[in-house]
Amino acid sequence: MSTAALKAQSMGQPLDRVDGRLKVTGAATYPAEFHPAGLLYGHLVTSRIARGTITAIDSAAAEKAPGVRAVLTHLNAPKLPEPPNAQKAEGIRLEQRVPFSDARISYGGQYVGVVVADTLEQARFAADLLTVSYAAETPALRKEDALETKQPAETNGEKLQFSKGDVEAALKNADFTRVEQTYSTPTETHNPMENSATIATWESPEKLVLYDATQYVKGAQSIVARAFGLKREDVRVICPFVGGAFGCKGPVWPHTLVAAMAARAVGKPVRIELTRAQMFSGTGHRSATSQRVALAASKDGRLQAIRHQSEGFTSPVGKYVEACGIGSTHVLYDAPAIEFGHTIHTVNIGQSSFMRAPGECPGTYAVECAMDELATALALDPLELRMLNNSPNHPTKGIPFSTKFLGDCYKVGAEKFGWGRRQAAPRSMKDGRLLVGWGVATATYPANQWAATVWMQLTADGTALVRCATHDLGTGASTAFTQISADALGLPTAKIKFELGSSDYPFGPVAGGSNSTATVGSAIVLAARALQQKLADLAVANAESTLYRANAREVVVVGPGRLGLVSNPGKSVSYADVLSAAGLPSIDAEGELKEEKNAKSAFQSFGAQFCEVKIDPDLPLVHVTRFVSVMDCGRVINSKLGASQILGGIVMGIGMALEEETHYDPRTGLPVTRNLADYHVPVHADINAIDVTFVGEPDLQFNAMGARGMGEIGNTGTAAAVANAVFHATGRRVRDLPITPDKLL
Amino acid sequence: MNPFTYARAKDAESAVALRRGDAGAKFLGGGTNLIDLMKMGVETPTQLVDINRLPLDKIEELPDGRGVRIGALARNSDAAENPLLRERYPVLREAFLSGASPQLRNLATVGGNLLQRTRCYYFYDPDFPACNKRAPGSGCGALEGYNRVHAILGQSEHCIATHPSDMCVALAVLDASVQVTGPKGSRSISFGEFHRLPGDHPEIETNLAPDELITAVDLPPLPAGARTHYVKMRDRSSYAFALVSVAVVLELRAGTIQSARVALGGVAHKPWRATKAETRLQGVKTGDETALREAAEAELAGAKGYQHNSFKIEMAKRTIVRAIVEAAT
């Protein structure tokens, strides 16, 4: 199979979303909006303590309440086997505990029961009547009180503890300039517009259908099948649209298992939709981090040593590592001596998990702030320091990046932003009474390409149907896949119908790690080539065809919907003619992409984030007044949707820098700020001009489109750019996010 | 949400009559706060008496031709754009527009705004065991808990919650009065007497009798040439409750303060009229920031902060100075 570059016709164009009209008219059906006959409503009851044991449950009043069909708790719920600790291709479970398996409480907000009733209101009312008694223990909420502290060896095949060169010696070298500081980030919680939800319908005792808000239909299928002892193909998972996810819908969380359990108990379809408050404990969060970063540089600004020790949290019921070092020091800058490590504390807080750019997001915050402090210590411009340390080689793997246009990101960004007019001294730039600050940071995110299979069917009317069990989280993936399909088949986008979001379709991986465009796109290309090969075989075998007896290997796409000879493109036939000559209404093919490890090149996207803030010195609410982002992500499949991804990431990064923080009550361990009035994310008034530009070239070593993913890189480096701008404006270095007004008083 | 009955009143008299003898009844205005709290299980009325059809949404001149009466059912957004209020009480418009979001302001009524309940996390979420306001005698969850948005003035050991309204801070400096009607007839409550400090009974937030209905808010005329302003400090640019807010009404002569009215929001169980600062401000030149700061210091001298909100003391001082300086220029 050829790995030749795919010629860009539609790719790169700002095509409107193929499902935009459905979404804005409300015609798009999200999982919780399906309505199987006889649908009942479940409401989850959550623990009011974070550590201890349930001593008694009085469900009499709840069971007698109007409309109630069932009350399930650990006392009467069927015991499910614990599914094995899943690997990536087999679904993702981070919280390992099976819901209602025992009386133990390990975190505040843990599910202790579910009430199923005819209406949602009845279920919620009855849930309030359920009386749960506890023997509470003092919860461990801080690292000082951790139940366990570990330094795990690896996560997802990457080493979590790394060392090269003599870091200690370099840090002690008197000729070098050194900075060392601790940076901390708070717990942040995914808050997509669509809350997590599952509708479970048992079509027979052996067949289950789930309408599930998920980033991974195949993963949910696999895990739920094993949990209920079903054949994988007897569990169907449907999710045509996702209303945002940011990672929280990647794993299978307990509510999905509860929905299936409850539906089986009542013999009817059951819907469970989490409340916003439940989203703060039941579907993961970004762990708080504390990161100690030490940098040493020679007087000319070249990095000589980097040390990055990161601490994060996990829960007693599962495993997760917020890999800040892997997301940043692992890949950002080269130096003769590099060391990073990760320490994880187990506390009585719901299971931490991946949230948009896990590791990279808090990791780049810490390292890019430290770089800013190093620039100050060296009396160097912070952009110049980064340019000096821009390396073509992966710093810890010792292999070159396939392509890296970070230097262009810095240059183009500096030009667009007007960086050359920056006055170096803090508090030296003003706009009337307001202090003005300019900050810069590097953005980075790895290029992931995993395994997928795409099925494609070409019909005699010249249209194509393309299917994969992949997902569109609101990113515009359906549109990008339509464009890739169009170019791969040599058809206009209007002739392509791309379908996703069903486990009935061939395997698609989790929509995580910004992999989908590369993975599914590459499988589309393979499927299209297989399909064209079948067409070519038909064409050369047909005595009526102008291509009769031509070498099928020399037959290629020569124009929209036409096959012809490489050597003589004028000699061509239309797809439709080939099919009708063969008497076929349609033809189909599959393309299967396997995950490959490339040991010769490292695939990584980079970018530069430039931020301007204005701050009233007396009443210091930070306003981000301008943001310029320049990204190198290889080929951009859709310039409009691509820019939207970066822009959304920057908005999220501004929220991280200035607003977002999940607080836990020190006694009960419950999240305190578990609603959107108290958990602040940016509002429109917080966001001003954001300018997104792409530079670089297609990364054709990576795949035939030359595209690396871009869903997450936008919120890397952003918080550091804001924090660095705040320092430049005020002379105050705030090292614990978010930078709320009280920290600058 | 608990089951409840619903009745729609035609006029103030029938509204009061419907509630009579039903201790669990509540009037339903815009519902932006009440319905939210019912869903949370914090408010559990047995009956909702819908007053939205009462003819109480007018904003009109008082008979003296100088003051203005705002009907209790006037929506916040309508009040913010009302020409009479805009012209005569610009500070009120500033306060309205800094509160909530346009969608909420379209629904929220002026009467309901007076009765907004605190945004204390421990009050709002019944999963927390302690809240003297929600469950008298259960303790104050915020004292030793997460207390960023809490009070620094006038609080008690039983409650450190704050009143969340922006509008009310402006009404405090406008010397408004609240018109109410009930089984015993109608009466007028001066604004300073309307809300209460928590004391031993944080569950009682106003001096409105349980069966009384707010019908209007009356605004007396401002002194000729008075300068007014509202400044709100919060954690983001919009759609956030005040950390600290300040409303001022100043009478100036040649840059010197003849009289000052100052009220603080976000710092106490009620809109906090800063009488100590007001006294100090008399005769101070608005350009004399040291003297303005001293007046603010005097007001905050008795303030007490907690683990997460001590910053409000300094922020309040700065916001007072800023509001006066900006009002004067």
HADDOCK unambig.tbl for C-alpha pairs under 7 A between the chains (distance, minus, plus):
assign (segid A and resid 48 and name CA) (segid B and resid 127 and name CA) 5.76 0.50 0.50
assign (segid A and resid 125 and name CA) (segid B and resid 1 and name CA) 5.57 0.50 0.50
assign (segid A and resid 125 and name CA) (segid B and resid 2 and name CA) 6.16 0.50 0.50
assign (segid A and resid 618 and name CA) (segid B and resid 318 and name CA) 6.66 0.50 0.50
assign (segid A and resid 621 and name CA) (segid B and resid 235 and name CA) 6.97 0.50 0.50
assign (segid A and resid 665 and name CA) (segid B and resid 145 and name CA) 5.95 0.50 0.50
assign (segid A and resid 665 and name CA) (segid B and resid 146 and name CA) 6.26 0.50 0.50
assign (segid A and resid 666 and name CA) (segid B and resid 145 and name CA) 6.28 0.50 0.50
assign (segid A and resid 672 and name CA) (segid B and resid 121 and name CA) 6.32 0.50 0.50
assign (segid A and resid 677 and name CA) (segid B and resid 240 and name CA) 6.93 0.50 0.50
assign (segid A and resid 683 and name CA) (segid B and resid 238 and name CA) 6.73 0.50 0.50
assign (segid A and resid 685 and name CA) (segid B and resid 237 and name CA) 5.63 0.50 0.50
assign (segid A and resid 685 and name CA) (segid B and resid 238 and name CA) 6.17 0.50 0.50
assign (segid A and resid 686 and name CA) (segid B and resid 236 and name CA) 6.68 0.50 0.50
assign (segid A and resid 686 and name CA) (segid B and resid 237 and name CA) 5.51 0.50 0.50
assign (segid A and resid 740 and name CA) (segid B and resid 235 and name CA) 6.28 0.50 0.50
assign (segid A and resid 741 and name CA) (segid B and resid 235 and name CA) 6.69 0.50 0.50
assign (segid A and resid 742 and name CA) (segid B and resid 311 and name CA) 5.84 0.50 0.50
